[in-house]
Amino acid sequence: MAEKPDVKALVETMPDLDSRKDKKGKVHTTGKLTGPKWPDAEKVYEAILDGGREAVAAVVDLLEPIDDGRDYKARYVLAGLAAFVCRDGREKHRAVYDEALASRLGGDRPKPVRAFLLRQLQTAGDKSAVAAAGKLLLDEDLCEPAAQALVAIDPKAAGEALRRALPRADGPRRLTIVQGLGVVADAASARALREALGDADREVRIAAGWSLARLGEDGSVEALMKAADAKDRWERIQAARACLLLAEKLRAAGKGTEAARLYKHLRDTRRDESERYLREAAERALAPST
C-alpha cells in the first residue's frame, strides 16, 4: 500500500504571499500570490492526487469558513488541481478530485466553503458531482453556484435537476432555476416555463419568456404573444425580445407560419412611437426576400 502523503506539508510548500518594501525599507505583504513554477506545482498536485480521494478531501478540510486569506494556500492548491485534472490523460485523477469535492458538499460544512467547492466543480466537475450539487438548488445561499456548476458539468443532467427543483423553489432561487433551464434549453420544461410566465415576480416572468424562446418550441407562440402585451414597460420590451428570438428559431427550423404569427403580432400591436423599432423589425422580417 502506498504511503499516505502529508497533505498539510504539501500545501505548505506553496509560496508565501508576495511582498514589497516601503520607502523606509519595511516589508509588507501585498495580498497577492504569484504562485509556484508549474513543474513544482505539478509535483505537489500529483502527490496529493496519488493519495486518492482522502488526500484531496484533506485539502478541503484545511479551508476556513471565511475567506480572509488565512487559507490561501489550500485554496490555491484546490484551484490549481481543478485545472490540472482537466488535462488530457488525467481522467482518473479528475474522478478522484471530483468525488472528493462532491463528498464535502453535504453535511454542516460552512456554506462559503461549499460555494468555493462548487466553483471548482464548475471548472473540473463530471457527472459524479451532479447529485450532490443538485441537492443544493433549494438552498438560499448555494442555489446559484450549484446551478452554475451543474450547467457547466452536464447540460442534460442540469436540466433534469433544475426541472425537479423548480416546483419547490421561490424567490431568487426560482429566478436562478428558470434562467438555468433556458441556458441548457431543457425542452421537457416547456410546460413549467409557460406556467412561470404568470409568476408573481416580474423578473421570473421575464426569465421564463427568454427561456421559452431559447427552446424554439411552436407550442409557446400564444403564451409569448400574451406576455408581450404586458403593461409594465420593461417587461413588455423583454417579452417582445423573447418573441423575436422565438420567431428567429422557428423560422430557422422551417416553421415560417408560426414565426409569422409572432412578427405580425408585434407589427400590429407596437403602434406607439417609442416601440417603432419593434414594429419596423417585425415588418422587415415579414417582407418578401429579394
DRENBA-535638 format. One record per residue (C-alpha): residue number from 1; residue in one letter; x, y negated, z negated. Coordinates in Angstrom, 3 decimals, decimal comma. Example, Ala and Ser with C-alpha at 12.3 -4.5 7.8 and 13.67 -1.06 7.14 Angstrom:
DRENBA-535638
seq: 1; type: a; east: 12,300; north: 4,500; up: -7,800
seq: 2; type: s; east: 13,670; north: 1,060; up: -7,140
//
This chain:
DRENBA-535638
seq: 1; type: m; east: 0,000; north: 0,000; up: 0,000
seq: 2; type: a; east: 1,336; north: -3,405; up: 0,968
seq: 3; type: e; east: 2,330; north: -5,695; up: -1,880
seq: 4; type: k; east: -0,236; north: -8,374; up: -2,610
seq: 5; type: p; east: 1,018; north: -11,831; up: -1,674
seq: 6; type: d; east: 1,459; north: -14,550; up: -4,281
seq: 7; type: v; east: -1,201; north: -16,780; up: -2,745
seq: 8; type: k; east: -0,713; north: -19,713; up: -5,068
seq: 9; type: a; east: 3,034; north: -19,735; up: -4,403
seq: 10; type: l; east: 2,443; north: -19,580; up: -0,649
seq: 11; type: v; east: 0,050; north: -22,518; up: -0,816
seq: 12; type: e; east: 2,561; north: -24,486; up: -2,864
seq: 13; type: t; east: 5,119; north: -24,194; up: -0,047
seq: 14; type: m; east: 3,144; north: -26,813; up: 1,846
seq: 15; type: p; east: 4,930; north: -30,184; up: 1,854
seq: 16; type: d; east: 4,211; north: -32,879; up: -0,681
seq: 17; type: l; east: 2,245; north: -35,918; up: 0,390
seq: 18; type: d; east: 4,118; north: -38,453; up: 2,481
seq: 19; type: s; east: 5,758; north: -41,258; up: 0,540
seq: 20; type: r; east: 7,079; north: -44,742; up: 1,127
seq: 21; type: k; east: 9,227; north: -47,218; up: -0,731
seq: 22; type: d; east: 8,026; north: -50,666; up: -1,598
seq: 23; type: k; east: 10,225; north: -53,770; up: -1,480
seq: 24; type: k; east: 11,511; north: -53,012; up: -4,965
seq: 25; type: g; east: 12,532; north: -49,501; up: -3,979
seq: 26; type: k; east: 9,752; north: -47,799; up: -5,909
seq: 27; type: v; east: 8,391; north: -44,641; up: -4,235
seq: 28; type: h; east: 4,634; north: -44,359; up: -3,632
seq: 29; type: t; east: 2,618; north: -41,532; up: -2,105
seq: 30; type: t; east: 0,573; north: -42,584; up: 0,917
seq: 31; type: g; east: -2,210; north: -40,028; up: 0,526
seq: 32; type: k; east: -1,285; north: -38,626; up: 3,944
seq: 33; type: l; east: 0,277; north: -35,278; up: 4,796
seq: 34; type: t; east: 2,461; north: -34,879; up: 7,847
seq: 35; type: g; east: 2,374; north: -31,129; up: 7,360
seq: 36; type: p; east: 4,951; north: -28,387; up: 7,816
seq: 37; type: k; east: 6,599; north: -27,441; up: 11,078
seq: 38; type: w; east: 4,347; north: -24,993; up: 12,881
seq: 39; type: p; east: 6,741; north: -21,990; up: 12,726
seq: 40; type: d; east: 6,955; north: -22,469; up: 8,948
seq: 41; type: a; east: 3,180; north: -22,750; up: 8,641
seq: 42; type: e; east: 2,695; north: -19,599; up: 10,723
seq: 43; type: k; east: 4,738; north: -17,575; up: 8,255
seq: 44; type: v; east: 2,521; north: -18,736; up: 5,409
seq: 45; type: y; east: -0,668; north: -18,055; up: 7,342
seq: 46; type: e; east: 0,447; north: -14,570; up: 8,367
seq: 47; type: a; east: 1,465; north: -13,686; up: 4,819
seq: 48; type: i; east: -1,924; north: -14,735; up: 3,462
seq: 49; type: l; east: -3,890; north: -13,001; up: 6,199
seq: 50; type: d; east: -1,874; north: -9,817; up: 5,813
seq: 51; type: g; east: -3,084; north: -9,815; up: 2,218
seq: 52; type: g; east: -6,614; north: -9,319; up: 3,520
seq: 53; type: r; east: -9,915; north: -10,849; up: 2,549
seq: 54; type: e; east: -8,962; north: -11,095; up: -1,120
seq: 55; type: a; east: -5,907; north: -13,220; up: -0,343
seq: 56; type: v; east: -7,878; north: -15,672; up: 1,799
seq: 57; type: a; east: -10,590; north: -15,813; up: -0,877
seq: 58; type: a; east: -7,880; north: -16,593; up: -3,425
seq: 59; type: v; east: -7,016; north: -19,721; up: -1,443
seq: 60; type: v; east: -10,684; north: -20,706; up: -1,521
seq: 61; type: d; east: -10,655; north: -20,286; up: -5,290
seq: 62; type: l; east: -7,950; north: -22,975; up: -5,509
seq: 63; type: l; east: -10,368; north: -25,613; up: -4,215
seq: 64; type: e; east: -11,573; north: -28,273; up: -6,627
seq: 65; type: p; east: -15,252; north: -29,323; up: -6,785
seq: 66; type: i; east: -14,334; north: -32,911; up: -5,946
seq: 67; type: d; east: -12,055; north: -33,715; up: -3,035
seq: 68; type: d; east: -9,855; north: -36,186; up: -4,906
seq: 69; type: g; east: -6,546; north: -34,997; up: -3,487
seq: 70; type: r; east: -5,541; north: -32,553; up: -6,185
seq: 71; type: d; east: -6,174; north: -29,522; up: -3,984
seq: 72; type: y; east: -4,928; north: -30,954; up: -0,688
seq: 73; type: k; east: -2,522; north: -28,070; up: -0,120
seq: 74; type: a; east: -5,259; north: -25,433; up: -0,369
seq: 75; type: r; east: -7,496; north: -27,483; up: 1,931
seq: 76; type: y; east: -4,653; north: -27,899; up: 4,403
seq: 77; type: v; east: -3,976; north: -24,154; up: 4,406
seq: 78; type: l; east: -7,628; north: -23,228; up: 4,946
seq: 79; type: a; east: -7,985; north: -25,725; up: 7,789
seq: 80; type: g; east: -4,730; north: -24,507; up: 9,315
seq: 81; type: l; east: -5,880; north: -20,907; up: 9,040
seq: 82; type: a; east: -9,085; north: -21,809; up: 10,886
seq: 83; type: a; east: -7,050; north: -22,980; up: 13,867
seq: 84; type: f; east: -4,528; north: -20,154; up: 13,581
seq: 85; type: v; east: -7,053; north: -17,299; up: 13,659
seq: 86; type: c; east: -8,710; north: -18,684; up: 16,803
seq: 87; type: r; east: -5,611; north: -17,887; up: 18,849
seq: 88; type: d; east: -5,718; north: -15,058; up: 21,355
seq: 89; type: g; east: -4,719; north: -11,777; up: 19,778
seq: 90; type: r; east: -5,737; north: -12,864; up: 16,278
seq: 91; type: e; east: -9,174; north: -11,270; up: 16,327
seq: 92; type: k; east: -8,507; north: -9,038; up: 13,299
seq: 93; type: h; east: -7,168; north: -11,949; up: 11,312
seq: 94; type: r; east: -10,172; north: -14,030; up: 12,313
seq: 95; type: a; east: -12,510; north: -11,349; up: 10,987
seq: 96; type: v; east: -10,610; north: -11,326; up: 7,687
seq: 97; type: y; east: -10,805; north: -15,108; up: 7,429
seq: 98; type: d; east: -14,498; north: -15,322; up: 8,288
seq: 99; type: e; east: -15,511; north: -12,558; up: 5,911
seq: 100; type: a; east: -13,570; north: -14,200; up: 3,083
seq: 101; type: l; east: -15,160; north: -17,606; up: 3,580
seq: 102; type: a; east: -18,641; north: -16,148; up: 4,057
seq: 103; type: s; east: -18,255; north: -14,243; up: 0,786
seq: 104; type: r; east: -17,704; north: -17,552; up: -1,013
seq: 105; type: l; east: -20,756; north: -19,371; up: 0,396
seq: 106; type: g; east: -23,178; north: -17,934; up: -2,125
seq: 107; type: g; east: -23,434; north: -17,981; up: -5,887
seq: 108; type: d; east: -22,966; north: -21,052; up: -8,032
seq: 109; type: r; east: -19,823; north: -22,318; up: -6,342
seq: 110; type: p; east: -19,861; north: -26,156; up: -6,150
seq: 111; type: k; east: -21,698; north: -27,481; up: -3,117
seq: 112; type: p; east: -18,828; north: -29,724; up: -1,937
seq: 113; type: v; east: -16,633; north: -26,611; up: -1,778
seq: 114; type: r; east: -19,239; north: -24,689; up: 0,195
seq: 115; type: a; east: -19,691; north: -27,634; up: 2,567
seq: 116; type: f; east: -15,934; north: -27,576; up: 3,193
seq: 117; type: l; east: -16,061; north: -23,847; up: 3,910
seq: 118; type: l; east: -18,926; north: -24,358; up: 6,363
seq: 119; type: r; east: -16,854; north: -26,936; up: 8,235
seq: 120; type: q; east: -14,037; north: -24,407; up: 8,591
seq: 121; type: l; east: -16,509; north: -21,791; up: 9,828
seq: 122; type: q; east: -17,737; north: -24,321; up: 12,360
seq: 123; type: t; east: -14,258; north: -24,001; up: 13,872
seq: 124; type: a; east: -13,476; north: -20,330; up: 13,365
seq: 125; type: g; east: -16,698; north: -18,589; up: 12,359
seq: 126; type: d; east: -18,045; north: -15,472; up: 14,032
seq: 127; type: k; east: -21,288; north: -13,519; up: 13,648
seq: 128; type: s; east: -20,192; north: -12,103; up: 10,299
seq: 129; type: a; east: -20,799; north: -15,557; up: 8,779
seq: 130; type: v; east: -24,266; north: -16,126; up: 10,260
seq: 131; type: a; east: -26,308; north: -14,511; up: 7,494
seq: 132; type: a; east: -24,513; north: -16,354; up: 4,694
seq: 133; type: a; east: -24,725; north: -19,706; up: 6,476
seq: 134; type: g; east: -28,384; north: -19,166; up: 7,362
seq: 135; type: k; east: -29,305; north: -18,828; up: 3,679
seq: 136; type: l; east: -28,170; north: -22,416; up: 3,106
seq: 137; type: l; east: -30,503; north: -24,030; up: 5,637
seq: 138; type: l; east: -33,072; north: -24,775; up: 2,936
seq: 139; type: d; east: -30,517; north: -26,302; up: 0,592
seq: 140; type: e; east: -30,950; north: -30,068; up: 0,388
seq: 141; type: d; east: -27,197; north: -30,751; up: 0,436
seq: 142; type: l; east: -25,925; north: -27,920; up: 2,625
seq: 143; type: c; east: -28,537; north: -27,742; up: 5,384
seq: 144; type: e; east: -26,672; north: -29,997; up: 7,792
seq: 145; type: p; east: -23,205; north: -28,380; up: 7,563
seq: 146; type: a; east: -24,873; north: -24,950; up: 7,662
seq: 147; type: a; east: -26,811; north: -25,836; up: 10,808
seq: 148; type: q; east: -23,702; north: -27,265; up: 12,461
seq: 149; type: a; east: -21,737; north: -24,123; up: 11,656
seq: 150; type: l; east: -24,487; north: -21,845; up: 12,985
seq: 151; type: v; east: -24,825; north: -23,757; up: 16,239
seq: 152; type: a; east: -21,071; north: -23,581; up: 16,798
seq: 153; type: i; east: -20,796; north: -19,884; up: 15,886
seq: 154; type: d; east: -23,597; north: -18,405; up: 17,991
seq: 155; type: p; east: -26,420; north: -20,424; up: 19,613
seq: 156; type: k; east: -28,743; north: -17,419; up: 19,854
seq: 157; type: a; east: -28,274; north: -16,393; up: 16,240
seq: 158; type: a; east: -28,557; north: -20,047; up: 15,223
seq: 159; type: g; east: -31,919; north: -20,297; up: 16,962
seq: 160; type: e; east: -33,228; north: -17,303; up: 15,058
seq: 161; type: a; east: -32,003; north: -18,612; up: 11,701
seq: 162; type: l; east: -33,265; north: -22,149; up: 12,302
seq: 163; type: r; east: -36,632; north: -20,856; up: 13,511
seq: 164; type: r; east: -37,097; north: -18,774; up: 10,353
seq: 165; type: a; east: -36,227; north: -21,713; up: 8,122
seq: 166; type: l; east: -38,412; north: -24,325; up: 9,845
seq: 167; type: p; east: -41,789; north: -23,476; up: 8,207
seq: 168; type: r; east: -40,293; north: -23,880; up: 4,728
seq: 169; type: a; east: -38,211; north: -26,993; up: 5,438
seq: 170; type: d; east: -39,191; north: -30,555; up: 4,638
seq: 171; type: g; east: -37,601; north: -33,993; up: 4,557
seq: 172; type: p; east: -34,110; north: -34,328; up: 6,062
seq: 173; type: r; east: -33,798; north: -30,539; up: 6,258
seq: 174; type: r; east: -36,781; north: -30,339; up: 8,594
seq: 175; type: l; east: -35,282; north: -33,006; up: 10,839
seq: 176; type: t; east: -31,911; north: -31,235; up: 10,946
seq: 177; type: i; east: -33,527; north: -27,904; up: 11,834
seq: 178; type: v; east: -35,739; north: -29,379; up: 14,555
seq: 179; type: q; east: -32,716; north: -31,080; up: 16,090
seq: 180; type: g; east: -30,719; north: -27,862; up: 15,881
seq: 181; type: l; east: -33,409; north: -25,944; up: 17,736
seq: 182; type: g; east: -33,128; north: -28,466; up: 20,536
seq: 183; type: v; east: -29,343; north: -28,229; up: 20,633
seq: 184; type: v; east: -29,490; north: -24,451; up: 21,157
seq: 185; type: a; east: -32,653; north: -24,731; up: 23,321
seq: 186; type: d; east: -34,403; north: -21,937; up: 21,441
seq: 187; type: a; east: -37,290; north: -21,029; up: 23,736
seq: 188; type: a; east: -39,024; north: -18,967; up: 21,059
seq: 189; type: s; east: -39,519; north: -22,156; up: 19,009
seq: 190; type: a; east: -41,674; north: -23,950; up: 21,601
seq: 191; type: r; east: -44,925; north: -23,497; up: 19,712
seq: 192; type: a; east: -43,448; north: -24,585; up: 16,395
seq: 193; type: l; east: -41,862; north: -27,621; up: 18,037
seq: 194; type: r; east: -45,166; north: -28,623; up: 19,622
seq: 195; type: e; east: -46,711; north: -28,466; up: 16,157
seq: 196; type: a; east: -43,863; north: -30,643; up: 14,878
seq: 197; type: l; east: -44,945; north: -33,352; up: 17,340
seq: 198; type: g; east: -47,722; north: -34,028; up: 14,828
seq: 199; type: d; east: -45,429; north: -34,158; up: 11,797
seq: 200; type: a; east: -45,972; north: -36,921; up: 9,231
seq: 201; type: d; east: -42,330; north: -38,014; up: 9,670
seq: 202; type: r; east: -41,719; north: -40,144; up: 12,756
seq: 203; type: e; east: -38,106; north: -39,015; up: 13,139
seq: 204; type: v; east: -39,181; north: -35,372; up: 13,087
seq: 205; type: r; east: -41,773; north: -36,092; up: 15,788
seq: 206; type: i; east: -39,143; north: -37,794; up: 17,944
seq: 207; type: a; east: -36,676; north: -34,932; up: 17,450
seq: 208; type: a; east: -39,391; north: -32,402; up: 18,305
seq: 209; type: g; east: -40,087; north: -34,206; up: 21,575
seq: 210; type: w; east: -36,419; north: -34,184; up: 22,540
seq: 211; type: s; east: -36,069; north: -30,525; up: 21,579
seq: 212; type: l; east: -39,115; north: -29,545; up: 23,632
seq: 213; type: a; east: -37,746; north: -31,419; up: 26,623
seq: 214; type: r; east: -34,487; north: -29,508; up: 26,257
seq: 215; type: l; east: -36,417; north: -26,238; up: 26,612
seq: 216; type: g; east: -37,673; north: -27,253; up: 30,064
seq: 217; type: e; east: -40,955; north: -25,435; up: 29,497
seq: 218; type: d; east: -44,039; north: -26,405; up: 31,508
seq: 219; type: g; east: -46,286; north: -25,456; up: 28,589
seq: 220; type: s; east: -45,184; north: -28,626; up: 26,804
seq: 221; type: v; east: -46,221; north: -31,111; up: 29,507
seq: 222; type: e; east: -49,557; north: -32,016; up: 27,909
seq: 223; type: a; east: -48,100; north: -32,308; up: 24,432
seq: 224; type: l; east: -45,302; north: -34,611; up: 25,530
seq: 225; type: m; east: -47,610; north: -36,826; up: 27,585
seq: 226; type: k; east: -49,776; north: -37,256; up: 24,496
seq: 227; type: a; east: -46,730; north: -38,012; up: 22,364
seq: 228; type: a; east: -45,591; north: -40,618; up: 24,894
seq: 229; type: d; east: -48,731; north: -42,673; up: 24,182
seq: 230; type: a; east: -47,728; north: -43,314; up: 20,569
seq: 231; type: k; east: -48,465; north: -46,806; up: 19,242
seq: 232; type: d; east: -45,145; north: -47,201; up: 17,435
seq: 233; type: r; east: -42,805; north: -48,879; up: 19,939
seq: 234; type: w; east: -39,660; north: -46,911; up: 19,109
seq: 235; type: e; east: -41,470; north: -43,594; up: 19,070
seq: 236; type: r; east: -43,188; north: -44,437; up: 22,349
seq: 237; type: i; east: -39,833; north: -45,161; up: 24,006
seq: 238; type: q; east: -38,229; north: -41,961; up: 22,721
seq: 239; type: a; east: -41,219; north: -39,832; up: 23,736
seq: 240; type: a; east: -41,121; north: -41,353; up: 27,223
seq: 241; type: r; east: -37,447; north: -40,431; up: 27,468
seq: 242; type: a; east: -38,363; north: -36,885; up: 26,480
seq: 243; type: c; east: -40,959; north: -36,844; up: 29,266
seq: 244; type: l; east: -38,331; north: -37,920; up: 31,779
seq: 245; type: l; east: -35,916; north: -35,261; up: 30,576
seq: 246; type: l; east: -38,541; north: -32,538; up: 30,767
seq: 247; type: a; east: -39,588; north: -33,709; up: 34,235
seq: 248; type: e; east: -35,986; north: -33,503; up: 35,444
seq: 249; type: k; east: -35,629; north: -29,986; up: 34,100
seq: 250; type: l; east: -38,937; north: -28,861; up: 35,602
seq: 251; type: r; east: -38,094; north: -30,274; up: 38,986
seq: 252; type: a; east: -34,683; north: -28,628; up: 38,910
seq: 253; type: a; east: -36,448; north: -25,340; up: 38,150
seq: 254; type: g; east: -38,670; north: -25,731; up: 41,203
seq: 255; type: k; east: -41,744; north: -26,793; up: 39,235
seq: 256; type: g; east: -42,380; north: -30,003; up: 41,128
seq: 257; type: t; east: -46,117; north: -30,155; up: 40,428
seq: 258; type: e; east: -45,637; north: -30,118; up: 36,663
seq: 259; type: a; east: -42,816; north: -32,650; up: 36,912
seq: 260; type: a; east: -45,006; north: -34,945; up: 38,996
seq: 261; type: r; east: -47,681; north: -34,932; up: 36,284
seq: 262; type: l; east: -45,188; north: -36,388; up: 33,828
seq: 263; type: y; east: -43,918; north: -39,007; up: 36,270
seq: 264; type: k; east: -47,456; north: -40,040; up: 37,210
seq: 265; type: h; east: -48,438; north: -40,381; up: 33,578
seq: 266; type: l; east: -45,545; north: -42,734; up: 32,909
seq: 267; type: r; east: -46,205; north: -44,662; up: 36,108
seq: 268; type: d; east: -49,858; north: -45,177; up: 35,235
seq: 269; type: t; east: -49,528; north: -45,913; up: 31,512
seq: 270; type: r; east: -46,442; north: -48,160; up: 31,398
seq: 271; type: r; east: -48,182; north: -51,367; up: 32,505
seq: 272; type: d; east: -46,615; north: -53,798; up: 30,037
seq: 273; type: e; east: -43,680; north: -55,821; up: 31,371
seq: 274; type: s; east: -41,482; north: -54,523; up: 28,552
seq: 275; type: e; east: -41,995; north: -50,985; up: 29,905
seq: 276; type: r; east: -41,454; north: -51,868; up: 33,517
seq: 277; type: y; east: -38,181; north: -49,941; up: 33,655
seq: 278; type: l; east: -40,012; north: -46,726; up: 32,763
seq: 279; type: r; east: -42,704; north: -47,333; up: 35,347
seq: 280; type: e; east: -40,105; north: -48,002; up: 38,023
seq: 281; type: a; east: -38,112; north: -44,916; up: 37,048
seq: 282; type: a; east: -41,255; north: -42,814; up: 37,462
seq: 283; type: e; east: -42,071; north: -44,442; up: 40,793
seq: 284; type: r; east: -38,575; north: -43,707; up: 42,113
seq: 285; type: a; east: -38,889; north: -40,099; up: 41,046
seq: 286; type: l; east: -42,234; north: -39,801; up: 42,845
seq: 287; type: a; east: -41,049; north: -41,500; up: 46,035
seq: 288; type: p; east: -40,600; north: -39,147; up: 49,024
seq: 289; type: s; east: -36,988; north: -38,225; up: 49,581
seq: 290; type: t; east: -35,451; north: -39,594; up: 52,770
//
